[in-house]
């Protein structure tokens, strides 16, 4: 086996000297706590603070929503229905002013994980600024979700604790995962999904069995605080569901096939909108020349104008999703229109710089797709009495599109289970999710030389050349906040014309390595 020279990346952030010396380190040195005990105590603290932060975040969204879409809208509504477009536009103006004042809202999850892996320096943490920006965006109707800011509230606090105590990069990553689990757990009232989100997406294959306890405690404490303050009821209620025919399982697999297409279109639309607002797409170079603080104003205005015809696309959209799950009658044409318009408006919201997550919009898209699919099946005479109602397909569609978009199948399955508290549909749900994620991964491998995951980490595997990690991650700022890069250890690549086909080559990107990389036996490709 031959080895390339290490890819030179930015100096690792975690090993850099922190600007503020830790005052708590001497205290812990005197107490001599066991490292595992210290981590468990820190997980409890992270869970408690994250739970309180997420509760505050939800109350802030509700407050801004009441002020803008109820009080202020009621005051100007007499001028005509067109005034509805003013609310998202005003939200975009506020976000634009915040971007002009603060430049950025702190690192996103991709940046935090890259910092713990030594791929870039960690920029200053600004959890309060991002929480306020997300509250304004969602409260004024941006077509986004609350989960990414919730996750980042916990992740930022976990990272802050790790910096104060000057922990090792491995323990920094563990506290980062605990914070992310606590954020998702409190944000969706789903501790099991929060734990699997941290293990599956944030920690990836790097976690040990002992790490599970830290993540579990953090998620449980955070969810408990959220349930006390926000209520323990499930987010969605499903009607009675039953399997009417063994023929239904292949039909759900067909829904998984469609969901993979929607997931791919969703991801491509987000990337396209981001490139357009950066002026990197032909015909939209003028957008890149505009000052960045003007982009949220444009995004908010577009959302407002679309809402004049389709108010269902405003905000998180849980009310519309709940209506679909309760089998409220929607026409097939309206469902398809909501599917395509919500996809486009969400991409524009993210690309313009409005702050929010992609989980909730993905569930909206999946519910619209599933409901339309169920209505179509009912229109076929041979199937009308042999299939469940559109509501059942709406729930499966939610999980399948979410799993394909976020590349987190276990998180999507458990999240749907906890949001609905209904086990009856879990088998078709698992089948559809499995097919959706497999097809998304297959298409990405076939259509691109490198995956989205590796791009986000700043390593171009196609040409075996380094990308400026900071620039690459900045391009993805607020674009895919919920899709997080998890692992990049090594990959097998041909580097010259001297290698043989049966001789794999090891290329490692890690700034900690010396100038010469020793060959490793039987290293699997990361691609």
N, C-alpha and C positions, 0 to 999 in steps of 0.2 A: 504493500500500500504506500502511496506517495502522499505528501501533504503540502498544501499551499502555505504561503506565508499568512500570518493572521491579518484579518481585515482591520485596518486602523479606524477606530470609531472615536467618538468624543470621550474625553476623560470621564471616568465613572463618577456620578454625582454623590453616591453614598459615602465614598471614601474621602471626599473633599472635606476640608475643615469646616465645621458648621459656624455660622456667624456669631451665635450666642452659645457660650459655654454652658453645659448642663449643671444646674444647681442641685438636681435630684440625684445625680450619680453618686456623690459622696454619701448621701443618706442611705442609698441601697447598698453601698459598699460596707457601711457599718452594720447594717442588718444582716448581711450575707444571706439573702434569700436564695432558695433553689431556683435555677433558671426556669424550670417548668412552672414552679409556683408563681414566679414573677409574671410569666406570660399569661397564666390563668387570671391573675388579679388584673392585669392590663386589659384582658378581654372583657372582664366585667365592666371596667371603667369605659372602654370603648363602646360596649353595648348600651350602657346607660346614657352616655353623652350623645351618641348617635340617635337613640330613640327620642330623646328630648329635642334634638335638632330637627329630625324629620317631622315630629309633631308640630314644631314651630313653623317649619316650611309649609306644611299643609294648611295651617291656620292662616299663614300669610297669603297663600294662593286664594283661599276663600275670601279673605278680607279684600284683596285687590279685585277679585271677581265681583264682589258685592258693590264695591265703590264704582267700578267702571261699567260693567254690563247691567247693573240694576239701577243704582242711584244716578250716575252721570248719563247713562243711556235714557233713563226716564225723563231727565231734564231736557234733553235735546231731541227726543223722539218726535215731538210735535212738528219738527221741521220736515219730516218725511222719513221713509224707510231707509234712504241712502245713508242716514247718520250711523247705521250699524257699521259701515266700513270705517268710520272714524276711530272706533275703539282699538282694533288691531294696529291701525296706523299710528295712533298715539302711543301704544305700547312699543312699536318700533322706534319711535322718536326717543322715548326714554332709554331704551337699550342702546341706541346710537350715541346718546349723550354719555351713557356709562362707559361705552367703549372708547369714546374720545377722552374721557377723564382717566380711566384706568388702563387703557391700552389692551389689556387682556384680563381674563377673569381667573387666572391661575391655571395650573396644569390639569389636563383631563386624565382619565384613567390610563390611557395609553402612555402618557408621559410619566405618570407615577410608576407604572410597571417598568418602563424603560429605565427610569432612574434607579430602581432597586436592582436591576440587572447590569448597571454600569454602562448603559448605552447612551446616556445623555445626562447633563447636569440638571438638577431639579430646580425649577424656577420657584419663586416665592409662592407659598400657599395662600390662597384667598378664598376660603370656603364661604365666608359671609357675603362677599361680593357676588360670587356665582349664585348663591342661594337667593339673593335679592333679585338678580337678573332673571333667574328661572321663574321666580314668583311673578314678576312683572310680565314675562313672556306668556306664561300659562294663564295668568289671571286676565289678560287682555285678549285671549283667544288664539294664540299661536297653535298651529296644528302639531303639537308635540306631546310628550308624556312626562310625568314627574319622576320616573324611576332613575334616570341617569343622575340628576342632581341629588336624589336621595342616596344613591350609592356613593357619590363623590363626597357627600357630607361625612359619611363614615370613613371613607378611604383617606380623606384629608386629615381627619383627627387621628386615625391610626398612624399615619405617616408622621404627623407632628409629634406624637408620643415617642415614636421610634427615634426621631431626630434628637429630642430632648434628652433621652436616656442613652444616646449614642450607641444604639444596638448594631449588630452585624447586619449585612445586607440580607442574609437569610431570614433573620427575625424581623427585619423591616418588612420583607415581603409577606411574612406570616401575619403581622399586625395590619398590613394593608388588606389582606384577604379577610381578616376578621372585621375590619371596618366596612368593607364592601358587602359582606354577608349581613351585617347589622343594618346597613342602609336599605338593601333590597327587602330584608325581613320586615322592617318597620314600614317601608313605603308601600308594600303590597299586603301586609299582614300575613306573610307566608314564610315562617322561619325555615321550613324544610327546603323550599326552593332557594332561600338565601344561602343556606349552607352549601347546597350543590352548586350554586352559582360561583361561590368563592373557590370551591375545590375544582370545578370543571373549567372555569373561565379564567379566574385570577391566578390561582396557584398552578393549575394545569397538572403536569406530571411530576411537579417538584415537591408536592406535599408528602409528609410522612404520616403514619398513623397517629402520632402524638399531636399533630397539627389539628386534627379533627376536633379535639376537645376545646381548643382555643376558639375555633370558628363557631362551634356549637353554642358555647356559653355566650358569646357576643350576640349571636342571632337571637337566642332565647330572651335575653335581657331586653334587647331592643324591641322585639315583637311584644313582649309583655307591657312595656311602657306605652307602645302604640295602641295596644288593645285597651288599656286603661283610659287613655285620653281620647282615642278616636272610635272606640267600639270594636267588638270582636266579630261582628257579623261579616259573612263573606261578601266579596265585592259584587258578585253576580249570583242570581238565583235562576236555576234551570227548571223547566217543567218536567213532568214525569217522562222518563226515557226508557224504552225497552227495545230489544232486538226483535224485529218482526220476522226476519228471514235470514238464513245463513248467507243469502246472496248479498247482504249488505256489506260484508267485510271487503270484497273486491271493489265495491263502490267507494268505500272510504279510502282504499288504496288509490283509486282514481283521483279522489280529492287531494291526496298527498302529491300526486303528479302535478296537478294544477297549482298547488300551493308552492311547489318548488319554482315554477315559472314566475309567480307573483313575487317570491322572495328575491329572485335574481333581478327582476325588473325594479324592485324597490331599492336594492343595493346600487344598481346601475344609475337609477334616477338621482340618488343622493350624491353619488360621485360626479355625475354630470352637472348638477346644480352647483356643487362646490367649485368645479372648474369654470363654470360660467361666471360666477361672482368674482373669481380671481382673474377673469379676463383671458383664460387659457383656451377658450373655445371660439372657433370662427363665428363671427357675427355678434359676439358678446365681449369683445376686447374693451369696449367702452366702459363696461362695468368694472373691469380691473383698474381703470384710470380714476374712477370715482374714489373719494375718501372712504375708508372702511366704515366709519360711523354712519354713512348714508345707506349702507346695505340693509341694515335692519328696518329702516324706514320703508324701503322698496318692498322688502319681504312682508312687512305688516300690511302695507297698502294692498298688495296682491291677495293676501289672505282675506282682508276685509271686503274687497270687491267680489271675490268668489263667494263669500258668505252671504252676499245679498241674494244669491240664487239658491245656494245650498248651505243653510246655516248649520246643518249637521256636522260639517267639517271643522267647526270652531272648537278650539280647546282639545282637551283630552279625548272626548267623545264617548265616555263610558255610558252616558244615557242612551245613545243610539245603539251601542253594543248590547246593553241590557234589553232594549226593545227587540232586537233581533233574537236574543236568547229566549225571550218570552213569547216568541212566535207572533209578534205584531206583524200584520200584513204589510209587506213592502212589495212593490212591483219589481219584476225582474230587471226592467230597464233602469229603475232608480238605483237598485243595488249595484248594477254594473257601473253606473255613472258615479256613484259614491266611491266605488273601488278605485277607479282611475283618477278621479279628482283628488281624493284624499292622498293618494300616492304622490301626485304632482305637488300638491300644496305642502305636504310634509317635507319633501325634498327642498322646496323653495325656502321654507322656514329655516331648515338647518343650514342650507347654503348661504343664506343672507346674514347669518350670525345671531338669530334668535336662539334662546337657550332652552334645551329640553332633551328628552330621550326618545328613542325609537321603539321601545317596547309597546307602549300604548297604541301608537299608530299602526304597528304591525298587527296587533290584536284586532284593531278596527278593520284593517284590510282582510284579515283572515275570516272575521265574522261576516263581512260583506260577501266574500267569495263563497264561503260555506252556505250561507242563506240562499244565494243565487243558484248554487249547485243543487241544493235541496229542492228548490222550486222547480228547477228544470227536470229533476227526476220525477217529481209529482206530475209533470205534464206528459210523461210517457205512460200510456194506458197500461202496459204490462207491469209497470213498477209502482203505480200510484198507491196500491194497497199493501205493498210488500216492503216499503221503506219507512224509516222514521221521518218526523217532520223536519223542516228546514232548521229549527233551533239546534237539533243534535249535530247537524253538519256544520252549523255556525261555530259551535264550540271546537269541534275537531279542526276546522279551518283556522281558528285562532291559534291553536297550538302549532299546527304545521307551518304556517307562515312565520310565526315568531321563531320557531326552531331553525328554519332555513335562513332567516335574516340574521339572527344572532349567533348561529353556529353553536347552539347550546341545547341539544335535544333533551337531556335529562332535566335541565332547569325549566324548559318549556312545559314538559309533561307534568312535573311536580307543581309548577306555578298554576297551571290550569286546574289541577286537582285541588289545590288549596284555595284558589279563588272561588271555586264553585262548590267545594265540599261534596262532590258527587263522584262516586267510584264506578257507576254503572257503564260509563262510556270509555273507560280507560283502555280497553283492548283495541277498539278501532282507532282511538287517539294515538296509541303507540305505533300502530301500523302506518298511519298517515305520516306521523312525525319522522319515523325511520326512513321512509321512502323519500320524503321531502329533503331531509338533510343529506342523504346519500346522493341524490340527483344534483343538489347544489354543489357538493364537493366534486362530483364527477365532472360537471360542466366547467367548474373553475380550473380543474386540472387539465381539461382538454382545450379550453379556450385561451388560457394565459400561461406564459412560461413561469410565472411565480404567482403565489396566492396573495390574497389581500392581507392575510396575517403577516407575511414576511415584508410586504411593502410598508406596513405600518411601523414595523420595527426598524426601518431604514436600511435594509439590506436587499439589494437587487440580485436575486439568485440567478437570473437569466444570464447576466453578463459577468457575474463574479466580481463586481466592483462595488465599493462602498457608496452609499448615498448619504448626504448630509442629514444625520438623524434629526437634528433640531428642525431643519427646514421641512423634512418629510412629515414629522409629527405635527408641525404647525399647520401644514396643509390640511390635516385631518382634524383640526381643532373644532369641536362641537359638531362634527359631521357624523361620526359613528361612535358616540360616547358610550353606547351600551355594548358595542362589539369590541372586545378587548383582546389585545395580543397576549398570548400566554407563554409561549416557549420557543426559543430559537437556540439550540445548542450546536448542531452541526448539520451539514448536508453534504451529499456526495456529488461532486461536480467534475467534469472533464476540464482540464486547464490548458492543455497543449496537445500537440499532435504526436507526442511520444508515448502516451499511455495506451495500454491494451484494453480492449473491450471488457475483458474479464477482470480488470484491475481497478477497483473503485478508488476514488480520490477523495480525501477528506479536506474540507474547507471549514475553518472555524472562525467566527467573528466574535472576538472577546478581547477587550482592552487589557484584561489582567494577564494574558498569556505572554510568555517571552517571545523573542523574535523568531525562534524556531519551534514549530509545532511537531510534537512526536506523534507518530501514527498510532491510532487506536484500532483495536480489532473489532470487526463486525459492527461498525457504527451504522445505524439505519439512517436513511435520508429523512430530513425534516419536512421535505416537500410532500 
